[in-house]
Amino acid sequence: MSSPSYVARVRSDVKQTIAGWGLSREMLSGVYTRLLTELPANPDRHLHDPIARPNLWAFRFALGGAPSRRVFSFAVERRDYTGELHIIEARLTTEGSS
């Protein structure tokens, strides 16, 4: 059984937040690959932490290595009826920063 097709949509204010993080081109590419390719390819695999049921979910992943690994957290509104995943909030935490 295959999952329905989804498309991820990143709000403009979230794009501005991401741009403000000052990530390297490589890391920025990794963030958008996860948001626009990996997440919509299999949302059931990635959206398992509810923020507010039934439609608001957390999507988290880490990039980079110690000592400055970055942990990205996104709030995703899942709209199954339209096959859309709306990225509505973004946060970045750097592990090992003082």
ZAVO-152934 format. One record per residue: residue number from 1; x, y, z of N, C-alpha, C in turn. Coordinates in steps of 0.05 Angstrom, whole numbers, plus 5000, padded with zeros to 4 digits. Example, Ala and Ser with C-alpha at 12.3 -4.5 7.8 and 13.67 -1.06 7.14 Angstrom:
BEGIN
- 1 / 5264 / 4886 / 5156 / 5246 / 4910 / 5156 / 5264 / 4934 / 5156 $
- 2 / 5257 / 4955 / 5142 / 5273 / 4979 / 5143 / 5258 / 5001 / 5157 $
# end
This chain:
BEGIN
- 1 / 5017 / 4977 / 5000 / 5000 / 5000 / 5000 / 5018 / 5025 / 5000 $
- 2 / 5013 / 5043 / 4982 / 5029 / 5067 / 4980 / 5014 / 5091 / 4992 $
- 3 / 5030 / 5110 / 5003 / 5018 / 5134 / 5014 / 5010 / 5153 / 4992 $
- 4 / 4990 / 5170 / 4998 / 4983 / 5190 / 4978 / 5006 / 5209 / 4975 $
- 5 / 5006 / 5223 / 4952 / 5027 / 5243 / 4947 / 5021 / 5268 / 4963 $
- 6 / 5042 / 5279 / 4974 / 5041 / 5304 / 4989 / 5060 / 5324 / 4977 $
- 7 / 5054 / 5349 / 4982 / 5072 / 5371 / 4975 / 5076 / 5388 / 5000 $
- 8 / 5101 / 5397 / 5004 / 5107 / 5414 / 5027 / 5108 / 5443 / 5018 $
- 9 / 5096 / 5460 / 5034 / 5095 / 5489 / 5029 / 5107 / 5503 / 5053 $
- 10 / 5128 / 5519 / 5048 / 5141 / 5534 / 5069 / 5132 / 5563 / 5068 $
- 11 / 5120 / 5572 / 5091 / 5110 / 5600 / 5092 / 5133 / 5619 / 5088 $
- 12 / 5127 / 5643 / 5078 / 5148 / 5662 / 5072 / 5162 / 5671 / 5098 $
- 13 / 5147 / 5674 / 5120 / 5160 / 5682 / 5145 / 5179 / 5660 / 5155 $
- 14 / 5173 / 5635 / 5150 / 5191 / 5613 / 5157 / 5216 / 5614 / 5140 $
- 15 / 5213 / 5619 / 5114 / 5236 / 5622 / 5096 / 5254 / 5644 / 5106 $
- 16 / 5243 / 5666 / 5115 / 5259 / 5689 / 5126 / 5273 / 5680 / 5151 $
- 17 / 5260 / 5665 / 5168 / 5273 / 5655 / 5193 / 5297 / 5638 / 5186 $
- 18 / 5293 / 5619 / 5167 / 5314 / 5601 / 5159 / 5337 / 5617 / 5147 $
- 19 / 5331 / 5637 / 5130 / 5352 / 5654 / 5118 / 5368 / 5669 / 5140 $
- 20 / 5354 / 5677 / 5161 / 5367 / 5692 / 5182 / 5386 / 5675 / 5199 $
- 21 / 5385 / 5649 / 5197 / 5403 / 5632 / 5212 / 5432 / 5633 / 5202 $
- 22 / 5436 / 5643 / 5178 / 5463 / 5645 / 5167 / 5477 / 5619 / 5162 $
- 23 / 5462 / 5599 / 5153 / 5473 / 5572 / 5148 / 5491 / 5572 / 5124 $
- 24 / 5510 / 5553 / 5124 / 5526 / 5549 / 5100 / 5508 / 5539 / 5077 $
- 25 / 5517 / 5542 / 5053 / 5501 / 5533 / 5030 / 5495 / 5503 / 5032 $
- 26 / 5515 / 5487 / 5041 / 5511 / 5458 / 5044 / 5490 / 5452 / 5064 $
- 27 / 5491 / 5466 / 5087 / 5471 / 5460 / 5108 / 5444 / 5470 / 5100 $
- 28 / 5442 / 5493 / 5087 / 5416 / 5503 / 5077 / 5404 / 5484 / 5057 $
- 29 / 5420 / 5472 / 5040 / 5411 / 5452 / 5021 / 5400 / 5428 / 5036 $
- 30 / 5413 / 5419 / 5057 / 5404 / 5397 / 5073 / 5377 / 5402 / 5086 $
- 31 / 5373 / 5427 / 5096 / 5348 / 5434 / 5109 / 5325 / 5433 / 5089 $
- 32 / 5329 / 5445 / 5066 / 5308 / 5446 / 5046 / 5303 / 5418 / 5033 $
- 33 / 5324 / 5402 / 5031 / 5320 / 5374 / 5021 / 5301 / 5359 / 5040 $
- 34 / 5306 / 5362 / 5066 / 5289 / 5348 / 5085 / 5260 / 5359 / 5085 $
- 35 / 5258 / 5385 / 5083 / 5231 / 5397 / 5083 / 5215 / 5391 / 5058 $
- 36 / 5228 / 5394 / 5035 / 5213 / 5393 / 5009 / 5214 / 5366 / 4996 $
- 37 / 5232 / 5348 / 5004 / 5234 / 5322 / 4991 / 5228 / 5299 / 5010 $
- 38 / 5243 / 5298 / 5032 / 5241 / 5275 / 5050 / 5214 / 5275 / 5065 $
- 39 / 5206 / 5298 / 5076 / 5182 / 5300 / 5091 / 5157 / 5293 / 5074 $
- 40 / 5153 / 5305 / 5051 / 5129 / 5298 / 5035 / 5130 / 5270 / 5024 $
- 41 / 5154 / 5258 / 5021 / 5155 / 5231 / 5010 / 5144 / 5211 / 5030 $
- 42 / 5145 / 5217 / 5056 / 5136 / 5198 / 5076 / 5129 / 5212 / 5102 $
- 43 / 5108 / 5228 / 5102 / 5101 / 5243 / 5127 / 5095 / 5225 / 5151 $
- 44 / 5084 / 5202 / 5147 / 5079 / 5184 / 5170 / 5104 / 5176 / 5184 $
- 45 / 5126 / 5174 / 5170 / 5152 / 5167 / 5182 / 5163 / 5190 / 5199 $
- 46 / 5159 / 5215 / 5190 / 5172 / 5238 / 5202 / 5154 / 5253 / 5222 $
- 47 / 5128 / 5251 / 5219 / 5110 / 5267 / 5236 / 5097 / 5248 / 5257 $
- 48 / 5112 / 5244 / 5279 / 5101 / 5226 / 5300 / 5098 / 5241 / 5327 $
- 49 / 5107 / 5266 / 5329 / 5104 / 5281 / 5354 / 5082 / 5302 / 5350 $
- 50 / 5059 / 5298 / 5362 / 5038 / 5318 / 5359 / 5043 / 5343 / 5375 $
- 51 / 5037 / 5366 / 5363 / 5038 / 5391 / 5378 / 5010 / 5398 / 5387 $
- 52 / 4991 / 5396 / 5368 / 4962 / 5400 / 5374 / 4947 / 5382 / 5355 $
- 53 / 4935 / 5361 / 5366 / 4920 / 5342 / 5349 / 4895 / 5356 / 5338 $
- 54 / 4886 / 5349 / 5314 / 4896 / 5327 / 5298 / 4916 / 5335 / 5277 $
- 55 / 4920 / 5361 / 5272 / 4934 / 5369 / 5248 / 4962 / 5382 / 5251 $
- 56 / 4970 / 5389 / 5275 / 4996 / 5403 / 5279 / 5016 / 5384 / 5291 $
- 57 / 5038 / 5380 / 5276 / 5058 / 5360 / 5283 / 5086 / 5372 / 5283 $
- 58 / 5104 / 5360 / 5299 / 5132 / 5368 / 5299 / 5149 / 5352 / 5280 $
- 59 / 5167 / 5365 / 5266 / 5186 / 5352 / 5248 / 5214 / 5361 / 5258 $
- 60 / 5230 / 5342 / 5267 / 5256 / 5349 / 5278 / 5278 / 5332 / 5265 $
- 61 / 5301 / 5344 / 5262 / 5324 / 5330 / 5252 / 5349 / 5346 / 5259 $
- 62 / 5372 / 5332 / 5258 / 5398 / 5345 / 5264 / 5416 / 5344 / 5240 $
- 63 / 5433 / 5364 / 5237 / 5453 / 5365 / 5216 / 5480 / 5373 / 5229 $
- 64 / 5501 / 5364 / 5217 / 5528 / 5372 / 5227 / 5537 / 5352 / 5248 $
- 65 / 5562 / 5356 / 5256 / 5574 / 5339 / 5276 / 5583 / 5354 / 5301 $
- 66 / 5591 / 5339 / 5321 / 5600 / 5351 / 5345 / 5625 / 5367 / 5339 $
- 67 / 5630 / 5389 / 5352 / 5616 / 5399 / 5375 / 5594 / 5419 / 5369 $
- 68 / 5588 / 5424 / 5344 / 5568 / 5444 / 5338 / 5545 / 5433 / 5321 $
- 69 / 5534 / 5411 / 5329 / 5512 / 5399 / 5315 / 5488 / 5417 / 5317 $
- 70 / 5473 / 5420 / 5295 / 5449 / 5437 / 5295 / 5424 / 5420 / 5295 $
- 71 / 5405 / 5426 / 5312 / 5380 / 5412 / 5314 / 5358 / 5431 / 5304 $
- 72 / 5344 / 5422 / 5283 / 5323 / 5438 / 5271 / 5295 / 5427 / 5279 $
- 73 / 5277 / 5445 / 5286 / 5250 / 5437 / 5294 / 5230 / 5454 / 5278 $
- 74 / 5211 / 5440 / 5267 / 5191 / 5454 / 5250 / 5163 / 5445 / 5259 $
- 75 / 5144 / 5464 / 5259 / 5116 / 5458 / 5264 / 5104 / 5455 / 5236 $
- 76 / 5090 / 5432 / 5233 / 5079 / 5425 / 5207 / 5049 / 5421 / 5210 $
- 77 / 5034 / 5436 / 5194 / 5005 / 5432 / 5193 / 5000 / 5412 / 5171 $
- 78 / 4989 / 5389 / 5178 / 4984 / 5368 / 5159 / 4956 / 5370 / 5149 $
- 79 / 4953 / 5373 / 5123 / 4926 / 5375 / 5110 / 4923 / 5351 / 5092 $
- 80 / 4914 / 5329 / 5104 / 4911 / 5304 / 5088 / 4890 / 5307 / 5066 $
- 81 / 4870 / 5323 / 5070 / 4849 / 5326 / 5050 / 4859 / 5339 / 5024 $
- 82 / 4880 / 5355 / 5026 / 4892 / 5368 / 5002 / 4919 / 5357 / 4995 $
- 83 / 4930 / 5339 / 5012 / 4956 / 5328 / 5006 / 4978 / 5349 / 5010 $
- 84 / 4974 / 5367 / 5029 / 4994 / 5388 / 5034 / 5004 / 5388 / 5062 $
- 85 / 5030 / 5395 / 5065 / 5043 / 5398 / 5091 / 5053 / 5427 / 5092 $
- 86 / 5041 / 5442 / 5110 / 5049 / 5471 / 5112 / 5069 / 5474 / 5135 $
- 87 / 5092 / 5484 / 5129 / 5113 / 5489 / 5149 / 5107 / 5517 / 5160 $
- 88 / 5098 / 5519 / 5185 / 5088 / 5544 / 5196 / 5106 / 5557 / 5217 $
- 89 / 5126 / 5542 / 5227 / 5144 / 5553 / 5247 / 5170 / 5538 / 5246 $
- 90 / 5193 / 5552 / 5252 / 5219 / 5540 / 5251 / 5236 / 5549 / 5275 $
- 91 / 5251 / 5530 / 5286 / 5270 / 5537 / 5308 / 5296 / 5522 / 5303 $
- 92 / 5317 / 5534 / 5312 / 5344 / 5522 / 5309 / 5358 / 5523 / 5336 $
- 93 / 5369 / 5500 / 5344 / 5385 / 5498 / 5368 / 5412 / 5487 / 5361 $
- 94 / 5433 / 5499 / 5371 / 5460 / 5489 / 5366 / 5470 / 5475 / 5392 $
- 95 / 5476 / 5450 / 5389 / 5486 / 5434 / 5412 / 5515 / 5442 / 5417 $
- 96 / 5522 / 5443 / 5442 / 5549 / 5449 / 5449 / 5556 / 5478 / 5449 $
- 97 / 5537 / 5496 / 5444 / 5542 / 5525 / 5445 / 5540 / 5534 / 5474 $
- 98 / 5556 / 5554 / 5481 / 5554 / 5564 / 5508 / 5543 / 5591 / 5510 $
# end
